[in-house]
């Protein structure tokens, strides 16, 4: 059994960022990095205790250098940094499942903590086949192209509701109740870690029954930017190798063979 844990930093317990800045780089960001590490480690320990032979922990927030890596179970392999192509580097069909730790709801989700899609300052939305899609759906579809399903998700209540609507049979832990973009009623960080461990360990025996989440191609894509210059310089090509169309100053659109073509 091989598992891939994707770790973001907006969704852990007691993480709310800063008004006007998102997660930023202040005191709450530093706590977010620590708590994301703790929650990822709880999931990793549960996987190993349930019989996993390999666990990859991917630091998926921002430039990929956030977690406190020495606090992770020493049996983990760790993907970090930026510059490599695509999502889930090294993943192939031999992996059993992917887990989402510290994830958040998609852009335009009401009352969701730090909700955005990839970058809160860059994008108004991603639409795939006419429907808004966030990081949960896009990352799951990327893994789904490789035949790897989603086993588990931890994040605020809005994130977990989004995940459960997308992935039947999902195991999940709610870390906090969202009150606004930068406020929440959070569970205690240790209680969340304990719950993640119990929930993941209990979910592993059923991993073989999960179905990968797929967005079959050809896939129509519409990306709405927040700044005109970002839309103008976006280097996106469609399935025929042509630049994405620009129907208005803020939007790029095209048809691709699958979500992996977006990266």
One Martini backbone bead per residue (centre of mass of N, CA, C, O) as a GRO file, in nm:
protein
  263
    1UNK     BB    1   0.094   0.038   0.024
    2UNK     BB    2   0.028   0.366  -0.122
    3UNK     BB    3   0.068   0.715  -0.024
    4UNK     BB    4  -0.071   1.057  -0.064
    5UNK     BB    5   0.004   1.369   0.099
    6UNK     BB    6  -0.170   1.667   0.079
    7UNK     BB    7  -0.045   1.997   0.190
    8UNK     BB    8  -0.200   2.256   0.335
    9UNK     BB    9  -0.250   2.582   0.535
   10UNK     BB   10  -0.564   2.681   0.574
   11UNK     BB   11  -0.723   2.419   0.727
   12UNK     BB   12  -0.628   2.409   0.997
   13UNK     BB   13  -0.629   2.445   1.309
   14UNK     BB   14  -0.626   2.779   1.401
   15UNK     BB   15  -0.668   2.897   1.099
   16UNK     BB   16  -0.711   3.258   0.956
   17UNK     BB   17  -0.516   3.476   0.931
   18UNK     BB   18  -0.541   3.797   0.760
   19UNK     BB   19  -0.676   4.081   0.705
   20UNK     BB   20  -0.611   4.138   0.358
   21UNK     BB   21  -0.382   3.868   0.338
   22UNK     BB   22  -0.449   3.614   0.448
   23UNK     BB   23  -0.207   3.414   0.559
   24UNK     BB   24   0.065   3.505   0.500
   25UNK     BB   25   0.366   3.573   0.745
   26UNK     BB   26   0.282   3.547   1.028
   27UNK     BB   27   0.190   3.398   1.315
   28UNK     BB   28  -0.031   3.217   1.182
   29UNK     BB   29   0.153   3.092   0.972
   30UNK     BB   30   0.346   2.951   1.168
   31UNK     BB   31   0.125   2.778   1.289
   32UNK     BB   32   0.025   2.644   1.029
   33UNK     BB   33   0.285   2.484   0.976
   34UNK     BB   34   0.273   2.317   1.235
   35UNK     BB   35  -0.020   2.199   1.211
   36UNK     BB   36   0.012   2.068   0.934
   37UNK     BB   37   0.227   1.874   1.031
   38UNK     BB   38   0.064   1.730   1.249
   39UNK     BB   39  -0.168   1.633   1.065
   40UNK     BB   40   0.008   1.476   0.865
   41UNK     BB   41   0.134   1.288   1.078
   42UNK     BB   42  -0.124   1.152   1.171
   43UNK     BB   43  -0.181   1.025   0.895
   44UNK     BB   44   0.085   0.872   0.857
   45UNK     BB   45   0.072   0.692   1.110
   46UNK     BB   46  -0.192   0.555   1.032
   47UNK     BB   47  -0.091   0.424   0.773
   48UNK     BB   48   0.137   0.257   0.894
   49UNK     BB   49  -0.045   0.112   1.111
   50UNK     BB   50  -0.222  -0.010   0.852
   51UNK     BB   51   0.034  -0.102   0.634
   52UNK     BB   52   0.211   0.092   0.502
   53UNK     BB   53   0.500   0.125   0.286
   54UNK     BB   54   0.416   0.420   0.164
   55UNK     BB   55   0.480   0.782   0.225
   56UNK     BB   56   0.382   1.091   0.086
   57UNK     BB   57   0.475   1.430   0.157
   58UNK     BB   58   0.315   1.727   0.039
   59UNK     BB   59   0.419   2.055  -0.004
   60UNK     BB   60   0.139   2.260  -0.136
   61UNK     BB   61   0.225   2.546  -0.041
   62UNK     BB   62   0.305   2.755  -0.256
   63UNK     BB   63   0.657   2.702  -0.273
   64UNK     BB   64   0.700   2.437  -0.075
   65UNK     BB   65   0.806   2.593   0.215
   66UNK     BB   66   0.662   2.507   0.546
   67UNK     BB   67   0.727   2.268   0.696
   68UNK     BB   68   0.824   2.049   0.972
   69UNK     BB   69   1.006   1.785   0.879
   70UNK     BB   70   1.123   1.665   1.158
   71UNK     BB   71   0.814   1.590   1.259
   72UNK     BB   72   0.805   1.363   1.080
   73UNK     BB   73   0.789   1.063   0.997
   74UNK     BB   74   1.077   0.887   0.901
   75UNK     BB   75   0.919   0.713   0.673
   76UNK     BB   76   0.889   0.948   0.509
   77UNK     BB   77   0.835   1.116   0.219
   78UNK     BB   78   0.940   1.443   0.069
   79UNK     BB   79   0.768   1.704  -0.093
   80UNK     BB   80   0.944   1.997  -0.214
   81UNK     BB   81   0.905   2.287  -0.355
   82UNK     BB   82   0.998   2.419  -0.681
   83UNK     BB   83   0.983   2.359  -1.058
   84UNK     BB   84   0.811   2.135  -1.098
   85UNK     BB   85   0.598   1.944  -1.277
   86UNK     BB   86   0.304   1.948  -1.165
   87UNK     BB   87   0.138   1.710  -0.981
   88UNK     BB   88   0.237   1.463  -0.794
   89UNK     BB   89   0.522   1.375  -0.786
   90UNK     BB   90   0.563   1.033  -0.886
   91UNK     BB   91   0.295   0.949  -0.953
   92UNK     BB   92   0.106   0.643  -0.984
   93UNK     BB   93  -0.094   0.353  -1.015
   94UNK     BB   94   0.038   0.228  -0.739
   95UNK     BB   95  -0.141   0.400  -0.582
   96UNK     BB   96  -0.403   0.394  -0.355
   97UNK     BB   97  -0.405   0.702  -0.229
   98UNK     BB   98  -0.535   1.023  -0.137
   99UNK     BB   99  -0.463   1.302   0.086
  100UNK     BB  100  -0.624   1.585   0.251
  101UNK     BB  101  -0.447   1.853   0.409
  102UNK     BB  102  -0.547   2.177   0.475
  103UNK     BB  103  -0.779   2.244   0.315
  104UNK     BB  104  -1.008   2.429   0.096
  105UNK     BB  105  -1.224   2.618  -0.041
  106UNK     BB  106  -1.343   2.760  -0.299
  107UNK     BB  107  -1.392   3.007  -0.472
  108UNK     BB  108  -1.692   3.164  -0.378
  109UNK     BB  109  -1.725   3.074  -0.079
  110UNK     BB  110  -1.921   3.110   0.169
  111UNK     BB  111  -1.794   3.121   0.480
  112UNK     BB  112  -1.480   3.060   0.413
  113UNK     BB  113  -1.172   2.982   0.497
  114UNK     BB  114  -0.958   3.103   0.273
  115UNK     BB  115  -1.097   3.107   0.007
  116UNK     BB  116  -0.967   2.944  -0.295
  117UNK     BB  117  -0.781   2.925  -0.621
  118UNK     BB  118  -0.440   2.897  -0.570
  119UNK     BB  119  -0.502   3.236  -0.584
  120UNK     BB  120  -0.641   3.512  -0.427
  121UNK     BB  121  -0.492   3.742  -0.625
  122UNK     BB  122  -0.550   3.608  -0.930
  123UNK     BB  123  -0.840   3.456  -0.896
  124UNK     BB  124  -1.188   3.417  -0.948
  125UNK     BB  125  -1.186   3.148  -1.142
  126UNK     BB  126  -1.265   2.807  -1.210
  127UNK     BB  127  -1.379   2.639  -1.512
  128UNK     BB  128  -1.524   2.308  -1.564
  129UNK     BB  129  -1.758   2.249  -1.771
  130UNK     BB  130  -1.906   2.520  -1.630
  131UNK     BB  131  -1.775   2.459  -1.343
  132UNK     BB  132  -1.676   2.526  -1.047
  133UNK     BB  133  -1.329   2.487  -0.935
  134UNK     BB  134  -1.108   2.351  -0.709
  135UNK     BB  135  -0.847   2.198  -0.560
  136UNK     BB  136  -0.988   1.939  -0.499
  137UNK     BB  137  -1.088   1.867  -0.787
  138UNK     BB  138  -0.823   1.904  -0.946
  139UNK     BB  139  -0.640   1.712  -0.783
  140UNK     BB  140  -0.824   1.463  -0.806
  141UNK     BB  141  -0.819   1.453  -1.120
  142UNK     BB  142  -0.518   1.416  -1.147
  143UNK     BB  143  -0.512   1.147  -0.993
  144UNK     BB  144  -0.737   1.011  -1.168
  145UNK     BB  145  -0.563   0.984  -1.429
  146UNK     BB  146  -0.388   0.759  -1.250
  147UNK     BB  147  -0.605   0.593  -1.061
  148UNK     BB  148  -0.638   0.782  -0.797
  149UNK     BB  149  -0.794   0.811  -0.504
  150UNK     BB  150  -0.992   0.944  -0.241
  151UNK     BB  151  -0.985   0.908   0.119
  152UNK     BB  152  -0.916   1.209   0.249
  153UNK     BB  153  -1.028   1.498   0.460
  154UNK     BB  154  -0.903   1.822   0.590
  155UNK     BB  155  -1.112   2.089   0.724
  156UNK     BB  156  -1.339   2.286   0.701
  157UNK     BB  157  -1.677   2.266   0.665
  158UNK     BB  158  -1.675   2.362   0.367
  159UNK     BB  159  -1.463   2.169   0.260
  160UNK     BB  160  -1.599   1.901   0.343
  161UNK     BB  161  -1.859   1.944   0.184
  162UNK     BB  162  -1.724   1.952  -0.091
  163UNK     BB  163  -1.586   1.675  -0.078
  164UNK     BB  164  -1.842   1.496  -0.029
  165UNK     BB  165  -1.977   1.579  -0.305
  166UNK     BB  166  -1.736   1.452  -0.484
  167UNK     BB  167  -1.657   1.195  -0.271
  168UNK     BB  168  -1.748   0.899  -0.237
  169UNK     BB  169  -1.653   0.758   0.076
  170UNK     BB  170  -1.540   0.972   0.244
  171UNK     BB  171  -1.306   1.068   0.473
  172UNK     BB  172  -1.343   1.300   0.763
  173UNK     BB  173  -1.225   1.624   0.909
  174UNK     BB  174  -1.322   1.879   1.116
  175UNK     BB  175  -1.141   2.166   1.232
  176UNK     BB  176  -1.364   2.398   1.162
  177UNK     BB  177  -1.583   2.677   1.194
  178UNK     BB  178  -1.695   2.891   0.975
  179UNK     BB  179  -1.743   3.264   0.974
  180UNK     BB  180  -1.511   3.360   0.775
  181UNK     BB  181  -1.231   3.431   0.600
  182UNK     BB  182  -1.093   3.522   0.913
  183UNK     BB  183  -1.285   3.306   1.078
  184UNK     BB  184  -1.330   3.077   1.370
  185UNK     BB  185  -1.446   2.773   1.518
  186UNK     BB  186  -1.223   2.582   1.686
  187UNK     BB  187  -1.054   2.320   1.737
  188UNK     BB  188  -0.833   2.150   1.893
  189UNK     BB  189  -0.535   2.055   1.771
  190UNK     BB  190  -0.513   1.774   1.916
  191UNK     BB  191  -0.798   1.669   1.854
  192UNK     BB  192  -0.758   1.663   1.549
  193UNK     BB  193  -0.520   1.467   1.537
  194UNK     BB  194  -0.666   1.232   1.672
  195UNK     BB  195  -0.895   1.214   1.460
  196UNK     BB  196  -0.722   1.160   1.214
  197UNK     BB  197  -0.600   0.899   1.303
  198UNK     BB  198  -0.863   0.736   1.342
  199UNK     BB  199  -0.991   0.784   1.059
  200UNK     BB  200  -0.768   0.677   0.878
  201UNK     BB  201  -0.733   0.396   0.996
  202UNK     BB  202  -1.035   0.313   0.938
  203UNK     BB  203  -1.019   0.367   0.613
  204UNK     BB  204  -0.805   0.180   0.478
  205UNK     BB  205  -0.963  -0.095   0.424
  206UNK     BB  206  -1.152   0.075   0.196
  207UNK     BB  207  -0.965   0.174  -0.045
  208UNK     BB  208  -1.029  -0.053  -0.270
  209UNK     BB  209  -1.337   0.078  -0.326
  210UNK     BB  210  -1.246   0.320  -0.464
  211UNK     BB  211  -1.311   0.591  -0.691
  212UNK     BB  212  -1.194   0.778  -0.913
  213UNK     BB  213  -1.165   1.110  -0.996
  214UNK     BB  214  -1.325   1.238  -1.296
  215UNK     BB  215  -1.240   1.444  -1.600
  216UNK     BB  216  -1.325   1.403  -1.896
  217UNK     BB  217  -1.217   1.418  -2.205
  218UNK     BB  218  -1.281   1.690  -2.322
  219UNK     BB  219  -1.192   2.010  -2.155
  220UNK     BB  220  -1.341   2.287  -2.045
  221UNK     BB  221  -1.182   2.614  -1.994
  222UNK     BB  222  -1.219   2.877  -1.736
  223UNK     BB  223  -1.025   3.172  -1.658
  224UNK     BB  224  -1.051   3.412  -1.397
  225UNK     BB  225  -0.910   3.710  -1.345
  226UNK     BB  226  -0.810   4.006  -1.154
  227UNK     BB  227  -0.602   4.076  -1.388
  228UNK     BB  228  -0.530   4.168  -1.705
  229UNK     BB  229  -0.222   4.100  -1.723
  230UNK     BB  230  -0.251   3.803  -1.639
  231UNK     BB  231  -0.428   3.715  -1.875
  232UNK     BB  232  -0.239   3.806  -2.111
  233UNK     BB  233   0.027   3.620  -2.001
  234UNK     BB  234  -0.094   3.351  -2.021
  235UNK     BB  235   0.049   3.014  -2.072
  236UNK     BB  236  -0.197   2.877  -2.264
  237UNK     BB  237  -0.291   2.557  -2.409
  238UNK     BB  238  -0.444   2.363  -2.618
  239UNK     BB  239  -0.492   2.053  -2.775
  240UNK     BB  240  -0.357   2.213  -3.048
  241UNK     BB  241  -0.142   2.442  -2.940
  242UNK     BB  242  -0.316   2.685  -2.871
  243UNK     BB  243  -0.398   2.961  -2.749
  244UNK     BB  244  -0.592   3.088  -2.543
  245UNK     BB  245  -0.860   3.248  -2.529
  246UNK     BB  246  -0.993   3.611  -2.515
  247UNK     BB  247  -1.308   3.727  -2.449
  248UNK     BB  248  -1.173   3.902  -2.221
  249UNK     BB  249  -0.953   4.077  -2.015
  250UNK     BB  250  -0.997   3.831  -1.771
  251UNK     BB  251  -1.018   3.586  -1.988
  252UNK     BB  252  -0.955   3.232  -2.031
  253UNK     BB  253  -0.995   2.985  -2.305
  254UNK     BB  254  -1.036   2.616  -2.341
  255UNK     BB  255  -0.928   2.293  -2.473
  256UNK     BB  256  -0.856   1.988  -2.304
  257UNK     BB  257  -0.767   1.658  -2.215
  258UNK     BB  258  -0.686   1.759  -1.914
  259UNK     BB  259  -0.578   1.876  -1.609
  260UNK     BB  260  -0.269   1.830  -1.662
  261UNK     BB  261  -0.256   2.064  -1.889
  262UNK     BB  262  -0.247   2.307  -1.664
  263UNK     BB  263   0.080   2.214  -1.573
   0.00000   0.00000   0.00000
